[in-house]
Amino acid sequence: MAELRLARGFLDDHRYAEALPLLERLTRLMPPHACTQQDLALALRGDGQLDRAQAVYHQALALWPSHADTHFNLGVLQAIHLGRLDDAIDSFEAYLHHGGSQQERARAQLYATRRSQRSHELRVKAAERQKRARVVNAERLRLLDEAAENSNDP
């Protein structure tokens, strides 16, 4: 179909705003197909419609659960654009499970996402420790002030 080739050409050229209306029209007119849904999700992601892109990726996976590339692209969206690292890890693992053709790339992305997740967890724990330390220090200062006041009382 000429319209689909044109839309994919726009995607290849990163002209997402031009691909988007064509792909939206095609997904309305054609029987549901995971590849067309994935193309639509890529255009939505490129256009900055991230939550909508994620929903379309999920629709594509409902049509073709073992489509490895959709799992990978969903993982990229979740890890890089949405910060949903747990979900991204699941998506990259699904890509590997379903035998995607770029195993090394997926493993590298999975490793990087796990490192980001671990780093985030460590930052959260450090912030919690700092908050507890501030509370303890504030209580110590209050007790010292109270002791100083009591020592000055006749």
Secondary structure, DSSP 8 states (H G I E B T S, - for coil): -HHHHHHHHHHHTT-HHHHHHHHHHHHHHS---HHHHHHHHHHHHHTT-HHHHHHHHHHHHHH-TT-HHHHHHHHHIIIIII--HHHHHHHHHHHHHTT-S-HHHHHHHHHHHHHHHHHHHHHHHHHHHHHHHHHHHHHHHHHHHHHHHHHH--
